[in-house]
Amino acid sequence: MLSAVARAGGLTLLARDVPPLRVTTKLSGVTVRQALETLLSVYADQIGARLLGNTLIVAPPAVIAGLEPVQAPVRRVIPGTLSAEVAAQISALSGAQIISAGQSTILSGTAAQLTDAADLVLGSMAGSVPAPAKTAEQPPQASAAVTPPAPQTVRRTVSSGLDAGLVTRISEALGGIKLTALDSGTYLIAGTTEDLDAFAAAISAAEVRERLRVLVVYPEKAAQAARLSSLMPTLSVAVSGTALEVRGTPQQQVQASALLASYASKTTAAEPVTVRLSLAYASGSSIVAQLSALYGEAGAATSGAADTSIGASSAADGASRTGADSAGAAISSPSPAARASSATLTGGVRALADPRTQSVILTGPEAAVARVRRTVLDLDSRVQDVRMALKIEQVSGTDGQDLGVNWKVGVGGLSIGQSAGTLSAGFTPGALPLTLEASLNAARSQGRAKTLLDTTFVAQNGLTSNFKNGGQLLLTTQATATANGTSTTTSSTTTYNYGLSVLLTPRLAPDGRVELSVQLQIGQPPRTTGPGTVVIESQNLNTTSTLMPGQPLILGSVLTATDNAGQKGVPVLSQIPVIGPLFGTQTRSASSAVLLITVQAAASSDSRAPAPPVMDTSGSGVTRITIPGR
C-alpha cells in the first residue's frame, strides 16, 4: 500500500525492514501526503521516513538517522598542554577529540563540541598550568582557531540516460555535490574535483548495472507488488493491469522468481476468510452487480430468479422508492442486473448480498478479499437526490354543429311538419284556424381538459422512475402435441400491456443542470383479429434533453382524431333544389384527444427544485395537503 500511494504521488519508494501490518483505514478523498502520514502512523515508533528528492525512504529510525548529513569536523589549537586523564574527561563530556602536540592542545569536532571543549580546556589550564611570560624575543602564540583553506569549486556538465530520480539519489548519497537539471538527461554539477570524479564513477557504475538489468513480466501477480518491493527495494517493480513487471539483474530476477513462487504456494494453501461489510447507502444486490461487472467471471452472477441470498427478500433494492399518487405510479423498477444477489469474482472470491442486514459477505483468499473489500468501500457512496415534478393532462376537444329548420303547419285539424329530417303528419278533429310553427336548429359543442396525474417525487441520480397508467390483456392459447398416438394439450397465457407508460432517468451535471432521458409509450387496448392474433396500436417517444434547474419540459401527443359529416332528411323532398334543406338536417363534428406531459427536475438541495406537497395541520383534527399546481 505504501508503494501504491507513493507511486500515485510520483515518488519512488525505498523500504527496509518494514514489518507487514494489516491496514483498515479508508484513504479515499485525502491527499497523497495525508495518506502517507496515515499509513506511517500505523507503525508508531517502529518506522521512520525521509524524503530525498522524489525518493521516499522508509526504514527503522536508526537507519533514517544514518541518512542525516555529517558536518565536516572543525579544528582549534590552544596553547598549553593537558594531562591524559583530564583530556579524556573533557573529551567524554564534550564529545570532541583532544590531542596534545608539543606545547599545544588540538581540539577536533563540530562547532558546538569545540565551544564546550574549549571552555573546559581553558578552565583546566587556568587552574593548573600558568601562562608563559611574554618576552620581546618570544612572539605571541596564536589562540585563534586554525581554518583550513576552502576547497576550490569546479563545475561540469554531464549527460546520462539514467532515471532522474536515481541520479538525484546518487548525488545526495555522495554529498558535497550541487546538482542542477538542465535538460532531459543533462545535468550541471558543482563541487570539488574529488567529489565530481566520485560522482562520475558512480554514474558509470550505475549505467553498467542498468544495461545488465532485464525485464520479466509475471501475469496475475499484481497483488504481490508491494511485498516484492519491500523485500527487494533495489528492484524496479511496476503494475500493468493484473500483471507484475519486474526489472533487475539476472541474479535479482532469479531471487524475485523464487520469492513470488513461495508466496504463491503460501497463498494457495491459506485458509479462506469471510468478511461481512455493512453498507451505508447502496444495496447489497447493486454492489454485487457492480462487483460482477468489475471482477466477475463470465456467467457467474446469479439473478433474482434463483435468489440464494440470506433471507431473500425483494423489499429493499437500493433504488429510491418515493410514493406517487393514485394514478398508479411505480418508481425505480430495478433492472435484472440490479437484482443480482451473488457472484463469483476473479481470485476465487465469492460475493453474497444479505438484504436482511443490508450488507455484503465476501469469502475467499485473504489478499483477494482485501482487494474486493476496498472496492466495496469505494462503491458504497451516497448518490445525490433529484426532485422531479410530473403532470399529465388530457385535453379532449370537439367542434361540431347541427343545422336545419323544424316547422309545422296546421289547418282544419290536419297538421304536417318536419323535425330533425323526419316528416310527420296528423289529424285532429275540429275546425282549427291556420297555424304555422318554424324554428332553426343550430347547436354547437366544445371540448374540455382533465388532469390525469400531478405528482412531485424524489429519485436518486441516474436511476429510472417508471409511471404507468393502463391495463393488461391476458390471452390464453392452447397447443396440442401428438406423440406415440397420445395427444397432449397445453395452455399458456400471454400478457399484453397497454395504456400510458413514462420512464424518466435524470442525470445531474456539475453545474446543476439536469440531463433528462424520457421514454414515452401510449398504447391503445389490444384487440384480437383472429385466433392467436393480437393487434396493439401504440405511439413511442424517446428523447434526451438538458434542462436548467426547475425549467419545465413539455411533451405532447395526439391520441385520437375524428372528422364526421352527415345529412339526414325526408326522402325525395330533401333532394329538391332550393327547398330541399327545409326537409332535412346537416351535421358536422370533429374531435381529438391530446396528452400534454410536463416535467421539471433539479437537485433536491437546489432552491429551484419543484416544491414538494405541503401538509397543513392547523385545524383541530383536520389535515389538508396542498399539491403544487393545484
C-alpha positions as CSV (number, residue, x, y, z in Angstrom):
1,M,0.0,0.0,0.0
2,L,2.9,2.3,0.7
3,S,4.3,1.6,-2.7
4,A,0.9,2.3,-4.4
5,V,0.4,5.6,-2.6
6,A,4.0,6.8,-3.2
7,R,3.7,5.9,-6.9
8,A,0.4,7.9,-7.1
9,G,2.3,10.9,-5.8
10,G,5.2,10.5,-8.3
11,L,7.6,9.2,-5.7
12,T,9.9,6.1,-5.7
13,L,9.7,4.1,-2.5
14,L,12.8,2.5,-0.9
15,A,11.7,0.4,2.1
16,R,13.8,-1.6,4.5
17,D,12.8,-3.8,7.4
18,V,9.2,-2.6,7.3
19,P,7.0,-5.1,9.3
20,P,3.9,-6.3,7.5
21,L,0.7,-4.9,9.1
22,R,-2.9,-5.1,8.1
23,V,-4.3,-1.6,7.3
24,T,-8.0,-1.0,7.7
25,T,-8.0,2.8,7.3
26,K,-10.1,4.3,4.5
27,L,-7.8,6.5,2.3
28,S,-10.3,7.8,-0.3
29,G,-10.7,11.5,-0.6
30,V,-7.3,12.5,1.0
31,T,-4.1,13.9,-0.4
32,V,-1.0,11.8,-1.0
33,R,0.8,13.5,1.9
34,Q,-2.2,12.8,4.2
35,A,-2.4,9.1,3.0
36,L,1.4,8.6,3.7
37,E,1.2,10.2,7.1
38,T,-1.8,8.0,8.0
39,L,0.0,4.8,6.8
40,L,3.2,5.6,8.6
41,S,1.4,6.4,11.8
42,V,0.2,2.8,12.0
43,Y,3.8,1.7,12.8
44,A,4.1,4.3,15.7
45,D,7.9,4.5,16.6
46,Q,8.9,1.3,14.7
47,I,9.4,3.0,11.4
48,G,10.7,6.4,10.2
49,A,10.7,8.1,6.9
50,R,12.7,10.7,5.0
51,L,12.1,12.3,1.6
52,L,15.2,12.8,-0.6
53,G,14.2,14.5,-3.9
54,N,11.5,12.3,-5.3
55,T,12.6,9.2,-3.3
56,L,10.8,8.2,-0.1
57,I,12.9,6.2,2.2
58,V,11.0,4.1,4.9
59,A,13.1,2.2,7.4
60,P,13.7,1.9,11.2
61,P,14.7,5.1,13.0
62,A,18.4,4.1,13.3
63,V,18.7,3.7,9.5
64,I,16.9,7.1,8.9
65,A,19.3,8.8,11.4
66,G,22.2,7.4,9.4
67,L,21.0,9.4,6.4
68,E,21.5,12.8,8.1
69,P,24.3,14.8,6.6
70,V,27.6,14.6,8.6
71,Q,29.1,18.0,9.4
72,A,32.7,18.5,8.5
73,P,35.0,18.5,11.6
74,V,36.4,21.8,12.8
75,R,39.8,22.1,14.5
76,R,41.2,24.5,17.0
77,V,44.7,24.9,18.5
78,I,45.0,26.1,22.1
79,P,48.5,26.9,23.6
80,G,49.3,24.7,26.6
81,T,49.0,21.0,27.4
82,L,46.7,18.8,29.5
83,S,47.3,15.6,31.3
84,A,46.0,12.5,29.6
85,E,43.4,11.9,32.3
86,V,42.0,15.5,32.1
87,A,41.9,15.3,28.3
88,A,39.9,12.0,28.4
89,Q,37.4,13.5,30.9
90,I,36.9,16.6,28.8
91,S,36.6,14.5,25.6
92,A,33.9,12.3,27.2
93,L,31.9,15.4,28.4
94,S,32.0,17.4,25.2
95,G,32.3,14.7,22.5
96,A,35.3,16.5,21.0
97,Q,38.6,14.8,20.2
98,I,41.6,16.2,22.2
99,I,45.2,15.6,21.2
100,S,48.3,17.1,22.8
101,A,51.1,18.1,20.4
102,G,54.2,19.6,21.9
103,Q,53.2,22.7,23.8
104,S,49.7,22.9,22.2
105,T,46.4,21.1,22.5
106,I,44.4,20.4,19.3
107,L,40.6,20.1,19.5
108,S,38.6,18.4,16.7
109,G,34.8,18.1,16.4
110,T,31.7,20.0,15.5
111,A,31.4,23.7,16.2
112,A,29.2,23.1,19.3
113,Q,31.6,20.4,20.6
114,L,34.6,22.8,20.1
115,T,32.8,25.6,22.1
116,D,32.1,23.3,25.1
117,A,35.6,21.6,24.9
118,A,37.5,25.0,24.6
119,D,35.7,26.4,27.7
120,L,36.7,23.2,29.7
121,V,40.3,23.2,28.4
122,L,40.9,26.8,29.2
123,G,39.4,26.5,32.6
124,S,41.6,23.5,33.4
125,M,44.7,25.3,32.1
126,A,43.9,28.4,34.2
127,G,43.7,26.3,37.3
128,S,46.8,24.1,36.8
129,V,49.2,25.5,34.2
130,P,50.4,29.1,34.4
131,A,50.5,31.1,31.2
132,P,54.1,31.5,29.9
133,A,55.7,35.0,30.3
134,K,55.9,37.1,27.2
135,T,59.4,38.4,26.2
136,A,60.5,40.5,23.4
137,E,62.2,37.6,21.8
138,Q,59.1,35.3,22.1
139,P,56.3,36.2,19.6
140,P,52.8,35.7,21.0
141,Q,51.3,32.3,20.1
142,A,48.1,32.3,18.1
143,S,45.0,31.4,20.1
144,A,42.5,31.6,17.2
145,A,41.2,28.5,15.5
146,V,43.1,27.3,12.5
147,T,40.8,27.3,9.5
148,P,41.9,25.1,6.6
149,P,41.8,26.8,3.1
150,A,38.4,26.5,1.4
151,P,38.4,23.9,-1.4
152,Q,38.0,25.2,-4.9
153,T,34.6,24.6,-6.5
154,V,34.6,23.1,-10.0
155,R,31.6,22.9,-12.4
156,R,30.9,20.3,-15.1
157,T,28.2,19.2,-17.4
158,V,27.3,15.5,-17.6
159,S,24.7,13.5,-19.6
160,S,23.2,10.2,-18.6
161,G,20.3,8.0,-19.7
162,L,19.5,7.0,-16.1
163,D,16.3,7.9,-14.4
164,A,16.4,11.5,-12.9
165,G,15.4,10.1,-9.5
166,L,18.4,7.7,-9.5
167,V,20.8,10.5,-10.5
168,T,19.5,12.6,-7.7
169,R,19.9,9.8,-5.1
170,I,23.5,9.2,-6.2
171,S,24.4,12.9,-5.8
172,E,22.7,13.0,-2.3
173,A,24.5,9.8,-1.3
174,L,27.9,11.2,-2.2
175,G,27.3,14.6,-0.5
176,G,29.1,17.8,-1.3
177,I,27.7,17.9,-4.9
178,K,25.2,20.5,-6.1
179,L,23.1,19.0,-8.9
180,T,21.0,21.1,-11.4
181,A,18.9,19.5,-14.1
182,L,19.4,21.4,-17.4
183,D,17.6,19.2,-19.9
184,S,16.3,15.7,-20.3
185,G,19.4,13.6,-19.3
186,T,21.7,16.6,-18.9
187,Y,22.9,18.0,-15.5
188,L,25.2,20.7,-14.2
189,I,27.2,19.5,-11.2
190,A,29.3,21.7,-8.9
191,G,31.8,20.6,-6.2
192,T,35.4,19.7,-5.6
193,T,37.4,17.8,-8.1
194,E,37.4,14.7,-5.9
195,D,33.6,14.8,-5.4
196,L,33.0,15.3,-9.1
197,D,35.3,12.4,-10.0
198,A,33.5,10.2,-7.5
199,F,30.1,11.2,-8.9
200,A,31.2,10.4,-12.5
201,A,32.4,6.9,-11.3
202,A,29.1,6.2,-9.5
203,I,27.1,7.2,-12.6
204,S,29.2,5.0,-14.9
205,A,28.8,2.0,-12.5
206,A,25.0,2.6,-12.3
207,E,24.8,2.7,-16.2
208,V,26.6,-0.6,-16.4
209,R,24.2,-2.1,-13.8
210,E,21.3,-0.7,-15.7
211,R,22.4,-2.3,-19.0
212,L,22.6,-5.6,-17.2
213,R,19.0,-5.3,-15.9
214,V,16.3,-7.4,-17.8
215,L,12.5,-7.1,-17.7
216,V,10.3,-10.0,-16.7
217,V,6.5,-9.9,-16.7
218,Y,4.6,-12.1,-14.2
219,P,0.9,-12.5,-15.2
220,E,-1.7,-12.4,-12.4
221,K,0.9,-11.2,-9.8
222,A,-0.1,-7.6,-9.5
223,A,-1.3,-8.1,-5.9
224,Q,2.3,-9.1,-4.8
225,A,4.0,-5.9,-6.0
226,A,4.1,-4.2,-2.5
227,R,5.6,-7.3,-0.8
228,L,8.2,-7.9,-3.5
229,S,9.2,-4.2,-3.4
230,S,9.6,-4.3,0.4
231,L,11.8,-7.5,0.3
232,M,13.9,-6.3,-2.7
233,P,14.0,-2.5,-2.7
234,T,16.7,-2.4,-5.5
235,L,14.2,-3.9,-8.0
236,S,12.1,-1.8,-10.3
237,V,8.6,-3.1,-9.8
238,A,5.6,-1.8,-11.7
239,V,1.9,-2.9,-12.1
240,S,0.3,-3.2,-15.5
241,G,-3.3,-4.3,-15.2
242,T,-3.2,-7.7,-13.4
243,A,0.5,-8.3,-14.5
244,L,3.6,-7.5,-12.5
245,E,6.6,-6.0,-14.4
246,V,10.0,-6.6,-12.6
247,R,13.2,-5.1,-13.9
248,G,16.6,-6.1,-12.4
249,T,19.8,-8.1,-13.0
250,P,19.6,-11.8,-13.9
251,Q,20.6,-12.7,-10.3
252,Q,17.9,-10.5,-8.9
253,Q,15.3,-12.0,-11.3
254,V,16.2,-15.5,-10.0
255,Q,15.7,-14.3,-6.4
256,A,12.4,-12.5,-7.3
257,S,11.0,-15.5,-9.1
258,A,11.7,-17.7,-6.1
259,L,10.0,-15.2,-3.7
260,L,6.9,-15.0,-5.9
261,A,6.7,-18.8,-6.2
262,S,7.0,-19.2,-2.4
263,Y,4.4,-16.6,-1.8
264,A,2.0,-18.2,-4.4
265,S,2.3,-21.5,-2.6
266,K,1.6,-20.0,0.8
267,T,-1.4,-18.1,-0.7
268,T,-2.8,-21.3,-2.3
269,A,-2.5,-23.2,0.9
270,A,-4.0,-20.4,3.0
271,E,-7.5,-20.9,4.5
272,P,-10.2,-18.7,3.0
273,V,-11.5,-15.9,5.1
274,T,-15.1,-14.5,5.4
275,V,-15.8,-10.8,5.8
276,R,-19.1,-9.0,6.3
277,L,-19.3,-5.4,5.1
278,S,-22.2,-3.3,6.3
279,L,-23.4,-0.8,3.7
280,A,-24.4,2.8,4.5
281,Y,-26.0,3.9,1.2
282,A,-26.0,1.2,-1.6
283,S,-28.0,-2.0,-1.5
284,G,-26.2,-5.3,-1.4
285,S,-27.7,-6.5,-4.7
286,S,-26.5,-3.4,-6.5
287,I,-23.0,-3.7,-5.0
288,V,-22.8,-7.4,-6.1
289,A,-23.9,-6.5,-9.6
290,Q,-21.1,-3.8,-9.8
291,L,-18.5,-6.2,-8.5
292,S,-19.6,-8.8,-11.0
293,A,-19.1,-6.2,-13.8
294,L,-15.6,-5.3,-12.4
295,Y,-14.2,-8.6,-11.4
296,G,-16.8,-11.2,-12.3
297,E,-16.3,-14.4,-14.3
298,A,-18.5,-15.0,-17.3
299,G,-21.9,-16.2,-16.3
300,A,-21.1,-16.1,-12.6
301,A,-23.7,-13.7,-11.5
302,T,-26.9,-15.1,-10.1
303,S,-30.1,-13.2,-10.8
304,G,-33.2,-12.8,-8.6
305,A,-34.9,-15.8,-10.3
306,A,-32.6,-18.1,-8.4
307,D,-32.0,-15.9,-5.3
308,T,-29.8,-17.6,-2.9
309,S,-29.1,-14.6,-0.7
310,I,-29.6,-14.9,3.0
311,G,-33.2,-14.1,4.0
312,A,-34.0,-13.5,0.3
313,S,-36.4,-10.6,0.3
314,S,-37.4,-8.3,-2.6
315,A,-38.3,-5.5,-0.3
316,A,-35.0,-3.4,-0.3
317,D,-33.3,-3.0,-3.6
318,G,-31.4,0.2,-3.1
319,A,-33.3,2.4,-5.6
320,S,-35.2,5.4,-4.4
321,R,-38.8,4.4,-3.9
322,T,-40.8,7.6,-3.3
323,G,-44.6,7.1,-3.5
324,A,-46.7,8.5,-6.3
325,D,-50.4,9.4,-6.4
326,S,-53.4,7.2,-7.2
327,A,-52.7,7.3,-10.9
328,G,-50.6,4.1,-10.4
329,A,-47.0,5.4,-10.4
330,A,-44.3,2.8,-9.7
331,I,-40.9,4.3,-9.2
332,S,-37.4,2.9,-9.9
333,S,-38.1,-0.6,-11.3
334,P,-34.7,-2.4,-10.9
335,S,-33.1,-4.0,-13.9
336,P,-32.3,-7.7,-13.9
337,A,-28.6,-6.9,-13.3
338,A,-29.5,-4.9,-10.2
339,R,-31.4,-7.9,-8.7
340,A,-28.2,-10.0,-8.7
341,S,-27.7,-11.4,-5.3
342,S,-24.4,-13.4,-5.6
343,A,-21.4,-13.5,-7.9
344,T,-18.1,-15.4,-8.3
345,L,-15.2,-13.0,-8.8
346,T,-11.7,-13.4,-10.1
347,G,-9.2,-14.6,-7.5
348,G,-11.7,-17.1,-6.0
349,V,-13.8,-14.5,-4.1
350,R,-17.5,-15.2,-3.6
351,A,-19.7,-12.1,-3.1
352,L,-23.2,-12.6,-1.5
353,A,-25.8,-9.9,-0.8
354,D,-27.7,-10.1,2.5
355,P,-30.7,-7.8,2.3
356,R,-31.8,-8.7,5.9
357,T,-28.8,-6.9,7.4
358,Q,-28.0,-4.5,4.4
359,S,-24.6,-5.9,4.0
360,V,-22.3,-7.9,1.6
361,I,-20.5,-11.1,2.5
362,L,-17.1,-11.8,0.9
363,T,-15.5,-15.2,1.1
364,G,-12.1,-16.3,-0.4
365,P,-8.3,-15.9,-0.1
366,E,-7.3,-13.1,2.3
367,A,-5.4,-11.0,-0.3
368,A,-8.2,-11.2,-2.9
369,V,-10.9,-10.4,-0.3
370,A,-8.9,-7.4,0.8
371,R,-8.8,-6.1,-2.7
372,V,-12.5,-6.5,-3.2
373,R,-13.2,-5.0,0.2
374,R,-11.5,-1.8,-0.8
375,T,-13.6,-1.7,-3.9
376,V,-16.8,-2.2,-1.9
377,L,-16.0,0.7,0.4
378,D,-15.4,2.9,-2.6
379,L,-18.7,1.9,-4.3
380,D,-20.8,2.4,-1.1
381,S,-21.1,6.1,-1.7
382,R,-24.1,8.4,-1.3
383,V,-26.0,9.2,-4.5
384,Q,-27.4,12.7,-4.9
385,D,-31.2,13.0,-4.9
386,V,-33.2,14.7,-7.7
387,R,-36.6,16.2,-7.1
388,M,-38.9,15.9,-10.1
389,A,-42.5,17.0,-10.8
390,L,-44.6,15.2,-13.4
391,K,-48.0,16.5,-14.6
392,I,-50.1,14.7,-17.3
393,E,-53.2,16.4,-18.7
394,Q,-55.7,15.0,-21.3
395,V,-57.3,17.7,-23.4
396,S,-60.4,16.4,-25.3
397,G,-61.6,18.8,-28.0
398,T,-64.8,18.6,-30.1
399,D,-66.1,21.2,-32.6
400,G,-69.5,20.2,-34.1
401,Q,-72.8,21.7,-35.3
402,D,-76.2,20.7,-36.4
403,L,-78.1,22.9,-38.9
404,G,-81.7,22.6,-40.1
405,V,-85.3,24.0,-39.9
406,N,-88.0,22.4,-37.9
407,W,-91.5,23.5,-39.0
408,K,-95.2,22.5,-38.5
409,V,-98.3,23.7,-40.4
410,G,-101.9,23.0,-39.3
411,V,-105.2,23.8,-40.9
412,G,-108.7,22.5,-40.2
413,G,-107.4,19.8,-37.9
414,L,-104.8,18.5,-40.3
415,S,-101.1,19.1,-39.4
416,I,-97.9,18.3,-41.2
417,G,-94.3,19.1,-40.2
418,Q,-90.6,18.3,-40.4
419,S,-88.2,17.9,-37.4
420,A,-84.6,16.7,-37.5
421,G,-85.1,15.4,-41.0
422,T,-88.3,13.4,-40.2
423,L,-91.6,14.2,-41.9
424,S,-94.7,13.8,-39.7
425,A,-98.5,14.2,-40.3
426,G,-101.6,14.1,-38.1
427,F,-105.3,14.9,-37.9
428,T,-107.2,16.3,-35.0
429,P,-111.0,16.7,-35.4
430,G,-112.2,20.2,-35.1
431,A,-112.2,23.3,-37.2
432,L,-108.9,25.0,-36.2
433,P,-107.5,28.1,-37.8
434,L,-104.4,28.1,-39.9
435,T,-101.2,27.7,-37.7
436,L,-97.5,27.8,-38.7
437,E,-94.6,27.0,-36.4
438,A,-90.9,27.2,-37.5
439,S,-87.6,27.1,-35.6
440,L,-83.9,27.0,-36.6
441,N,-81.9,24.1,-35.2
442,A,-78.3,25.4,-34.7
443,A,-76.3,23.5,-32.0
444,R,-72.5,23.7,-31.2
445,S,-70.3,21.7,-28.8
446,Q,-66.9,22.4,-27.2
447,G,-64.1,20.3,-25.5
448,R,-62.7,20.1,-22.0
449,A,-59.5,19.2,-20.2
450,K,-58.8,16.6,-17.4
451,T,-55.7,16.2,-15.2
452,L,-54.6,12.5,-15.1
453,L,-51.5,12.8,-12.9
454,D,-50.0,15.7,-10.9
455,T,-47.2,14.5,-8.6
456,T,-43.9,15.6,-7.1
457,F,-41.3,12.9,-6.1
458,V,-37.6,12.3,-5.3
459,A,-35.4,9.8,-7.2
460,Q,-31.7,9.0,-7.0
461,N,-29.4,10.5,-9.6
462,G,-29.0,8.1,-12.6
463,L,-31.9,5.8,-11.6
464,T,-35.1,5.3,-13.7
465,S,-38.6,6.2,-12.5
466,N,-41.4,4.4,-14.3
467,F,-45.0,5.7,-14.3
468,K,-47.8,3.5,-15.7
469,N,-51.5,4.1,-16.2
470,G,-53.3,1.5,-18.2
471,G,-54.1,-2.2,-18.1
472,Q,-53.2,-5.7,-19.2
473,L,-54.7,-8.1,-21.7
474,L,-54.4,-11.8,-20.8
475,L,-54.6,-14.0,-23.8
476,T,-54.8,-17.8,-23.3
477,T,-53.5,-20.0,-26.1
478,Q,-53.6,-23.8,-26.4
479,A,-51.3,-26.1,-28.2
480,T,-51.8,-29.8,-28.9
481,A,-48.9,-32.2,-29.5
482,T,-49.2,-35.8,-30.5
483,A,-46.5,-38.3,-29.6
484,N,-46.8,-42.1,-29.8
485,G,-50.5,-41.8,-30.6
486,T,-51.2,-39.8,-27.5
487,S,-52.4,-36.1,-27.7
488,T,-51.4,-33.6,-25.1
489,T,-52.9,-30.2,-24.8
490,T,-51.1,-27.4,-23.0
491,S,-52.3,-23.9,-22.2
492,S,-50.2,-20.8,-21.9
493,T,-51.1,-17.2,-21.0
494,T,-49.5,-14.2,-22.7
495,T,-49.7,-10.7,-21.1
496,Y,-50.0,-7.6,-23.2
497,N,-49.7,-4.2,-21.6
498,Y,-51.4,-1.1,-22.9
499,G,-52.0,2.5,-21.7
500,L,-49.6,5.2,-20.7
501,S,-46.0,4.5,-19.7
502,V,-43.5,7.2,-18.8
503,L,-39.8,6.4,-17.9
504,L,-37.7,9.2,-16.6
505,T,-33.9,9.0,-16.0
506,P,-32.3,12.2,-14.5
507,R,-28.5,12.8,-14.5
508,L,-27.1,15.8,-12.7
509,A,-24.3,17.8,-14.2
510,P,-21.7,19.6,-12.0
511,D,-23.2,23.0,-12.8
512,G,-26.6,22.0,-11.6
513,R,-28.2,21.3,-15.0
514,V,-30.2,18.1,-15.4
515,E,-29.9,15.7,-18.4
516,L,-33.3,14.1,-18.6
517,S,-33.9,11.0,-20.6
518,V,-37.6,10.4,-21.4
519,Q,-39.2,7.2,-22.8
520,L,-42.9,7.7,-23.5
521,Q,-45.3,5.0,-24.8
522,I,-49.0,5.4,-25.4
523,G,-50.8,2.2,-26.4
524,Q,-54.5,1.5,-27.2
525,P,-56.2,-1.5,-25.7
526,P,-55.1,-4.6,-27.7
527,R,-57.7,-6.2,-30.0
528,T,-57.8,-9.6,-31.4
529,T,-58.2,-10.0,-35.2
530,G,-58.2,-13.8,-35.3
531,P,-57.2,-16.9,-33.4
532,G,-53.9,-16.2,-31.7
533,T,-53.6,-12.8,-33.3
534,V,-53.4,-9.6,-31.3
535,V,-53.0,-6.0,-32.7
536,I,-51.5,-3.4,-30.4
537,E,-51.5,0.2,-31.6
538,S,-49.0,2.4,-29.8
539,Q,-47.0,5.6,-30.0
540,N,-43.5,5.9,-28.7
541,L,-41.2,8.8,-28.0
542,N,-37.6,8.6,-26.8
543,T,-35.7,11.8,-26.2
544,T,-33.0,13.3,-24.1
545,S,-33.0,17.0,-23.1
546,T,-30.8,19.2,-20.9
547,L,-32.8,21.4,-18.6
548,M,-31.9,24.2,-16.3
549,P,-32.9,23.6,-12.7
550,G,-36.7,23.9,-12.4
551,Q,-37.2,24.5,-16.2
552,P,-40.3,22.8,-17.5
553,L,-40.2,20.3,-20.4
554,I,-43.5,19.9,-22.2
555,L,-44.2,16.8,-24.4
556,G,-47.4,16.5,-26.4
557,S,-49.0,13.6,-28.3
558,V,-52.3,13.1,-30.2
559,L,-54.3,10.1,-29.1
560,T,-57.3,10.2,-31.4
561,A,-58.7,12.5,-34.1
562,T,-62.0,12.1,-35.9
563,D,-63.9,14.2,-38.5
564,N,-67.5,13.3,-39.4
565,A,-70.1,15.0,-41.7
566,G,-73.6,13.7,-42.4
567,Q,-77.0,14.6,-43.7
568,K,-80.5,13.2,-43.0
569,G,-83.9,14.3,-44.3
570,V,-87.3,13.3,-45.8
571,P,-86.8,11.1,-48.9
572,V,-87.3,12.8,-52.2
573,L,-88.3,16.1,-50.6
574,S,-84.9,16.8,-49.1
575,Q,-83.3,16.4,-52.6
576,I,-85.4,19.2,-54.2
577,P,-83.2,22.2,-55.1
578,V,-83.8,25.4,-53.1
579,I,-86.4,24.0,-50.8
580,G,-84.7,20.7,-50.0
581,P,-82.9,22.0,-46.9
582,L,-86.3,22.6,-45.3
583,F,-86.9,18.9,-45.2
584,G,-83.6,17.7,-43.7
585,T,-80.7,18.4,-41.2
586,Q,-77.0,18.6,-41.8
587,T,-74.5,17.5,-39.1
588,R,-70.7,18.1,-38.8
589,S,-68.3,17.1,-36.0
590,A,-64.5,17.0,-35.4
591,S,-63.0,15.6,-32.2
592,S,-59.5,15.0,-30.8
593,A,-57.8,13.9,-27.6
594,V,-54.3,15.2,-26.7
595,L,-51.9,14.3,-23.9
596,L,-49.8,17.1,-22.5
597,I,-46.9,15.9,-20.3
598,T,-44.9,18.5,-18.2
599,V,-41.7,17.5,-16.4
600,Q,-39.5,19.6,-14.1
601,A,-36.3,18.4,-12.4
602,A,-33.5,19.8,-10.2
603,A,-31.2,18.7,-7.4
604,S,-33.0,18.4,-4.1
605,S,-30.7,20.9,-2.5
606,D,-31.3,23.4,-5.3
607,S,-33.8,26.2,-4.4
608,R,-35.2,26.0,-7.9
609,A,-36.3,22.4,-7.4
610,P,-40.1,21.7,-7.7
611,A,-41.8,22.4,-4.4
612,P,-43.0,19.3,-2.5
613,P,-46.6,18.9,-1.2
614,V,-47.2,21.0,1.9
615,M,-49.2,19.5,4.8
616,D,-51.4,21.9,6.9
617,T,-52.5,20.6,10.3
618,S,-53.5,23.9,11.7
619,G,-57.2,22.9,12.3
620,S,-58.1,20.6,15.1
621,G,-58.4,17.1,13.8
622,V,-58.2,18.4,10.2
623,T,-55.3,17.7,7.8
624,R,-55.0,19.4,4.4
625,I,-52.4,18.7,1.8
626,T,-51.7,21.3,-0.8
627,I,-50.3,19.9,-4.1
628,P,-48.2,22.4,-6.2
629,G,-50.0,23.4,-9.3
630,R,-53.5,22.7,-8.0
